[in-house]
Amino acid sequence: MASSEQDIAEKLDALVRGMTGLRHDGRFDEPNLDGTPGDYVSFDSWEWPQGVGLYGLMRLWVQNDDPALLQTLEDWYDRRIEAGLPGMNVNTTAPILALSEIWRRRGQPRYGKVLDDWAKILVETMPRTPEGGFQHNVSDRINDDELWDDTLFMVALFLASYGQASGQRHLVEEAERQFLVHARYLADPHTGLWFHGWSFDGRHNFARALWGRGNSWITVGILELIEMAEISSVVRDYLLGVLGAQIDALLALQDASGGWHTLLDDPASYIEISATAGFGYGLMKAARLGLAPPAAADAGRRAAEAVMSNIGPGGVVENVSYGTRMGHDLQFYRDIPIQPTGYGQALAILCLTERLHGENTREHA
């Protein structure tokens, strides 16, 4: 039985509470390269899980125009900016995306310089691989000459968002370049899915893992890119072709539960709910925009039901895999532990927000 709009709205409220209540319990202590402690769990740190979490909250605010939610977002950014921002890398760029989307709608002067400085330094100093891709350096590791699919969501979307909002076309073009370079090396022409990573050192795709959440960054990322910025028609058509091939593969791989496995083509690997939420969001949105067949909307709604069934009583999304490094064998992905995270919360928020949006669209069609 499909959940009602009231059920979904209540779950969304719970997800927000669950996100802002996340706390680092010491289970994953990962020191950064500069010696500072890494916090990839709580809502208080400037890192990629929190960045994706902020993006989910921002998208919910765009949908419901809740002033309290906007205040939560602005308060978070004001605290972190006052405390001093960390060094720039792929993952510490993730939180700046939601700030860019808030600024393009609200135009707060106090955020303009932060955004402009970050974009300028990013484009000029971010280490690059051959062919100009952003090397996937993170706070606790240098990944020489490596492309990861995560980079597109964490970095390229910010450049597209801020470039469009600030009238700096070269930033949008840089975002386009990153999507094209990453698609060249990570999109598998045989399956339509994406590999987790590529190394120019040895020229290989590591374990050739068709990793669930990594693929969901692409499903979400391509749709966000074409919505955020004026993408050239040739690049847009190319990326939508890539997305269409991925969607065809995803429809064939969805589990009877409505979810997807953490290794998409391995039914023995566990069902992973952050990827399921990302796919649900992307499939429903693509169908709503006329970019995917009705079957995609049906699959997305089944995914939303799976997400709903994995939200605990405290509003915390269960069965979310912890942050995943590059695996050199497939067993590595099967063994990633389960841990509530900001990105699990955010992808669930995106999925359920789109579920409501789709229902409202159909009612008023």
N, C-alpha and C positions, 0 to 999 in steps of 0.2 A: 504494500500500500504506500503510495507516494505521500511524502510529508506535506503538511499544509503550510501556507505562507506564515502563519503564526508560529508553527514549530520551527521553521527556518529562522525567523526573526529572533526567536528566543535563543536559538543556538548561536546566532551571530553575537548577541549580547554576551553570552557566556564565553565565546571565543575571545572577545576583547578583554574581559576580566581575567581569563586564563593567561593571555599573553602578558599583560602588565604585571601579573603576579608571579611570573617565572623567576626562579632564583637559582643561582649557581651553588650546587651542594658539594663541590669538590670532587665529584666523581671523575670529571675530565679536566685535569690540570695540564695545560699545554703552554709552556712558557714561550713567549715571543722571542724573536731574534734579538730584540733590544733589551731583553732581560725582564720585561714587564710580564705579569701573569696574564694568560689568555682566558677570556671569559666568552664562551660561545653559547651560553645557555640563558643567562638572566636577561632581563629587559634593559639593563643599565649600561651595557658596554657598547662602544662604537665598533661594531664588527659586522660581518656579513649576515649572520642569522638575525641580528637585530635590524639590520638594514632591510632585509626582506620583510620582516615583521612590520616595520614602519610603512613599507609600501602597501601592505595589506590594509593597515589602518587608514592610510591616505585614500585608497580606493573606496573603502567603506564610507569615509567622510564625503567624498565626491558624490556618492550615491545618496546619502541621507542628509547631508548638510547639517550635521549635528555639531553645534558650537562647542559642546563639551569635548567631543572627540578631537576637534581642531585644537582646542586648548591643550589637550594631552600631548598632541604632536608638537606644538610650538614650545611647550614647557620642556619636553625632552630635548629638542634641539638647542634651546637657550642654555640649558644646563651643560650640555656637552660642549658647546662652542665656548662658553665661559671657562670651562675646565681646561680647554686646549685640545685640539684635534690630534689624532695620532698621525704617524707617517703614512704616506700614500702607498697603497698597493692595490691589487685587484679587489681584495675582500674589504678593505677599509673604504673603498669607493661606494660600496653598496648602499650605505645609509644616505648618501647625498642625493640619490634618485628621488626619494619621496620628498625631500626638501625642495628639489627643483620643481616638482609637480605642484607643490603647495605655493611656491613663489610665483609660478606662472599664472596662478589663479588669484593670488592675493597681493603680490607685488610688494612684500614687506622689505623696506630698504635695508634692514639689518642683515638680511640674508644674501643680498645681491653680491657683495664683495666676496663672501665665502664661496659662493657658487662659481663666480668668475675666476677666482684664484685657483680653485680646485681644477676646473676645466683646463685652464692654461697650463698649469704644471703637469697635469695628466698627459696632455697631448705632447708636450715638449720633453718630458722626462721618463714616461713609463717605458721600461725596457721592452724591446720588440724582438720577435723572432724573424728569421728570413721571411720575406714577402710582407713584412709590416704588421704582422699580428701582435697583439699585446701578449707578452710572456706572462704566464700565470704565476706571478710571485704573490705570496701571501705573507701574513704577519710572522709566521713561524718557519717559513721555508722559501728558498729560492728554487724555482723550477726552470732551469736553464733550457731555452729553446723549446718550451712546451706550450701547446695550445690545449685549453680545457673548455668544454662546452659551457661551464658555469660563467666564464668571462663575459659572455654576451649579455646576460642579465645583469651582472654585477657592475659592468663598466659601460658597455656600448649603449645601453638604454639611457643612462644619464647623459651621455653626449648628445643623443638624439633629442631628449627632452629639453635640456638646457640650450642646445644649439637652436632649436626651433623657437623657444620662448624668448631668447635674447637676440634673435636675428643673426646669429653667427653660422652661416651656411657651412663653413668648413668643418664645424663640429658634427653636423648631421652627416656630411660626407665621410667623416672618419668613422662614424657609427656604421654606415653602409659598408665601408671597406672591411671593418671587423667581421660583420656578418658574412660577407663574401669569402674572406680568407678562411674563417672557421668552417664554413660549409664545404669549402674545397677539400679540407683534410679530415673532417669529422663526420660528414653525412655519408652513410653507407649506401651506395647505389643499388646494392642487391636487395636489402631489406626495406629501405626507406627510412630506417631509424638512424640514430646518431651514436657514434662511439664516444666514450668519455673523454679521451684525449689523444693527442698526437705528439710525437717527439721528432724534431728534425735531426737529432742525434741518433742515427740508426734508421730513421724514417719508418716509423711503425706506430700502430695504434695501441701499444701496451698489451693489455689482455683482450683487446677487441670487445670490451664489455659494452653491451647495449643496456646501459644502466638506466633505471627508471627515472629517478629524479633529474638526472642530467638531461634526459630527453624532455622532461616536462619544462625545464628552463627554456628549451627551444620552442615548444608548443606555445607557451605563454609569451616568450620573448619576441617572436616574429609578429604576433598579433599586436603586442604593445608598441613595437617599433612603428608599424604602419599607421597606428592610431596617434602616436605622439608627434610624428614629424611628417613633413612632406618629402616622402622618399621618391627618388626618380622612378619613372614608370618601368624601366627595364629591370632595375633592382627589385622593385616591388613584385613584378610578375615572376621573376626568378625565385624569390623567397617564398612566394605563395605556392609555386610548383613544388618546392622542397617540402613545405608544410603539408601540401596535399598528399604527397607520397608517405610522409610520416603518419598522417591521420589514417590512411588506408591500412597501414601496418598495425596501428594501435587498435582499430576496430576489430581486427582479427585476433588480437592477443588479450582482450579484456577477459578477466576471470568471471565465472558465474556469480561471484560475490559482488561484482561491480568494480572491483579493484584491479590493479596491475601489480605484477611481481617486481621485486627490486632488480632482478635481471629479467628484462621483458620477455625474453625467449626461453626462460628457464622456469617451468611451473613448480620445480622443487624449491626455488627460492621464495622467501616470504612475501606476502602481500604488503606493500609499503604505501602508507596513506598520504604522505606528502606528495609523492608522485601522482597518486590517484587524484588528489585534489587539483593539482596543476593540470592534469589531462582533462579532468571534468570541466574546469574553467575554460580551457582552450577549445575543447570540442563544442561546448554550448555556445561560446562566443563566436566561433567560426561559423557555426550553423546560423546563428542569429544574423550575422553580417552577410550571409549568402555565399560564404567561402568554403562551405563543406555541406555534404548532403544531410537530409533529415536524420539519417542513421547516426550521425555524429551527435546530434542533439539528444537522441534517445540514450546513447552510450554515456553522454555527459550527465544526464539526469540519474542514470544508474550509479555513476561514480559519486554524485552528490549524496545519494542515499547511503552509499558505503561510508563516505566521510561522516555523515550524521551519526551513523551507528558506532563510530570510533571516537566520538567526543565524550569524554568522561564527565562525571557530575560536577567537577570543578571548572569545566570549560576548557580542559586541556586535551589536545588531540593525541590520541594513543597510536601506537604502531608506526611511529615516525623514526626513520633511521638517522643516526647521528651523522655529523659532517663526515664526508667520505673523501679520503685522499685518492690519489691515482693508484689503482690496483694493477699488479703485475700478473695476477692470475684470477680466475673467476671466483674461486673460493673466498677470496678477500671480500668480495661484495656480499656473499651469502652470510658472512660472519660480522658485518657491521652491526653494532649494538643498537638497541631501541632507546630513544631518549626524547622527551618532549623538548621542543625548540620553538623559537620565534618563527622560523620559516614554515614549520608545520602549522602553526596557528594562522600565519598569513595566507598560505596557499588554501587552507580551508575557508578562510574569510573570502578570498577571491571566488572560490567555487560556489559558495552559498550565496554570495552577492549576485553572481551571474545567474544562479538558479532563480532568484527572485526577479531579476531583470528580465529574464526570458519569459517567465510567467506573465509579468505585467505587459510585455510586448505582445504576447499572444492574445491576451485579454482585450487589448485595444486595437488589434489589427483589423 
